[in-house]
Amino acid sequence: MSTLSHMVEIFWFLADPFIFMGQSLSHLPGTILSVLRTGDFATLLSPSRFHTAWFGRFWAVAGPEVRKTSSPRVVPLLQGRVRHGVATDQQSGPPVGGVVLEVGAGSGMWPDDDQTGGGAITKIYGVEPNPASHAALRRRVRESGLEGIYEAVPVGIEELGHSTKWDGRIEEGSVDCIVSILCWCSIPDPEKNIAALYKFLKRGGRWYVYEHVKARRTVFMPLYQRFVNLFWPRIIGGCEMCRDTEKHLRAVGPWEHIDLVQPPAEPWCHPLPHIYGTLTK
Ligand SMILES: C[S@@+](CC[C@H](N)C(=O)[O-])C[C@H]1O[C@@H](n2cnc3c(N)ncnc32)[C@H](O)[C@@H]1O
């Protein structure tokens, strides 16, 4: 690669978060109009409710695109074909199966039969507190023929154990697999909430992870990430760029096996570097 094309590539990597923020901002007028049209002034006057509505509207459009670009990594992960951050054709672990808890399902969901390679899923709890995402999530459940298996749980992790907050109950130690895809950037208090989820996982249960996290490579990238993060959470629904999710996951409790790394193919100038792999309890 010539020096010029290398520099152009670096430029696009660094510009990418600003392009994404521009896309989110383009949904701001539509969100305001729709809130005004429905006369929901409480949402207009509450910054957190307004942010949630804005992000839900943006993610209904951006989510499927992010899904498309993430699929080449996420699908092999859920099928048990990822080793040391590389997706391969060979099975290196079990696929997602049994009782599954998908965290921060958003407007779509990841574990369905096509994507898990027949991992015999018996039940999926899709935990998603944002009401603006529920209609799209339920539509996808119907389209995927997962009614009766996929249950959209309309609360945050914090409220999962409270039987008064939703019509169901998940026992501690009863979940075979947790799936968290690009959500720990948005979930408040990750250390506490990761600890809460760990309790639901069975011994021998697996946690499948694909998350963007804080940058570590070079001196420049962590500083650049911190600069972008001055604006990013305010425009991308509270998403934090500089989270150390890997540290919280590793420290949450004893794991029998961990295969969780940054994909080696990711360049040093990636402003949203990932962690990718599984942890087995
Ligand atoms: C960036 S979106 C990712 C959605 C989805 N996993 C995907 O890949 O398209 C992050 C999601 O986490 C959800 N979230 C935020 N706080 C949460 C909480 N306390 N418990 C569970 N999910 C939460 C948000 O509502 C949002 O839908």
The ligand as an SDF file (V2000), in Angstrom:
LIG
                    3D

 27 29  0  0  0  0  0  0  0  0999 V2000
  -25.8040    0.1180   20.8270 C   0  0  0  0  0  0  0  0  0  0  0  0
  -27.2940   -0.6690   21.2300 S   0  0  0  0  0  0  0  0  0  0  0  0
  -26.9520   -2.3060   20.6380 C   0  0  0  0  0  0  0  0  0  0  0  0
  -28.1540   -3.0980   20.2980 C   0  0  0  0  0  0  0  0  0  0  0  0
  -27.9470   -4.5100   19.7380 C   0  0  0  0  0  0  0  0  0  0  0  0
  -27.1940   -5.3740   20.6510 N   0  0  0  0  0  0  0  0  0  0  0  0
  -27.3380   -4.5050   18.3720 C   0  0  0  0  0  0  0  0  0  0  0  0
  -26.2580   -5.0800   18.1840 O   0  0  0  0  0  0  0  0  0  0  0  0
  -27.9520   -3.9320   17.4630 O   0  0  0  0  0  0  0  0  0  0  0  0
  -27.1520   -0.8690   23.0010 C   0  0  0  0  0  0  0  0  0  0  0  0
  -28.4330   -1.3100   23.6550 C   0  0  0  0  0  0  0  0  0  0  0  0
  -28.2470   -1.4670   25.0660 O   0  0  0  0  0  0  0  0  0  0  0  0
  -29.4710   -1.1070   25.6780 C   0  0  0  0  0  0  0  0  0  0  0  0
  -29.3480   -0.8180   27.1160 N   0  0  0  0  0  0  0  0  0  0  0  0
  -29.1000    0.3760   27.7080 C   0  0  0  0  0  0  0  0  0  0  0  0
  -29.1730    0.2510   29.0510 N   0  0  0  0  0  0  0  0  0  0  0  0
  -29.4810   -1.0380   29.3230 C   0  0  0  0  0  0  0  0  0  0  0  0
  -29.6920   -1.7610   30.5340 C   0  0  0  0  0  0  0  0  0  0  0  0
  -29.6060   -1.1690   31.7160 N   0  0  0  0  0  0  0  0  0  0  0  0
  -29.9950   -3.0710   30.4410 N   0  0  0  0  0  0  0  0  0  0  0  0
  -30.0690   -3.6920   29.2280 C   0  0  0  0  0  0  0  0  0  0  0  0
  -29.8770   -3.0390   28.0560 N   0  0  0  0  0  0  0  0  0  0  0  0
  -29.5850   -1.7300   28.0960 C   0  0  0  0  0  0  0  0  0  0  0  0
  -29.8990    0.1260   24.8890 C   0  0  0  0  0  0  0  0  0  0  0  0
  -31.2770    0.4180   25.0730 O   0  0  0  0  0  0  0  0  0  0  0  0
  -29.5530   -0.2790   23.4740 C   0  0  0  0  0  0  0  0  0  0  0  0
  -30.6180   -0.8810   22.7920 O   0  0  0  0  0  0  0  0  0  0  0  0
  1  2  1  0
  2  3  1  0
  2 10  1  0
  3  4  1  0
  4  5  1  0
  5  6  1  0
  5  7  1  0
  7  8  2  0
  7  9  1  0
 10 11  1  0
 11 12  1  0
 11 26  1  0
 12 13  1  0
 13 14  1  0
 13 24  1  0
 14 15  1  0
 14 23  1  0
 15 16  2  0
 16 17  1  0
 17 18  1  0
 17 23  2  0
 18 19  1  0
 18 20  2  0
 20 21  1  0
 21 22  2  0
 22 23  1  0
 24 25  1  0
 24 26  1  0
 26 27  1  0
M  CHG  2   2   1   9  -1
M  END
$$$$
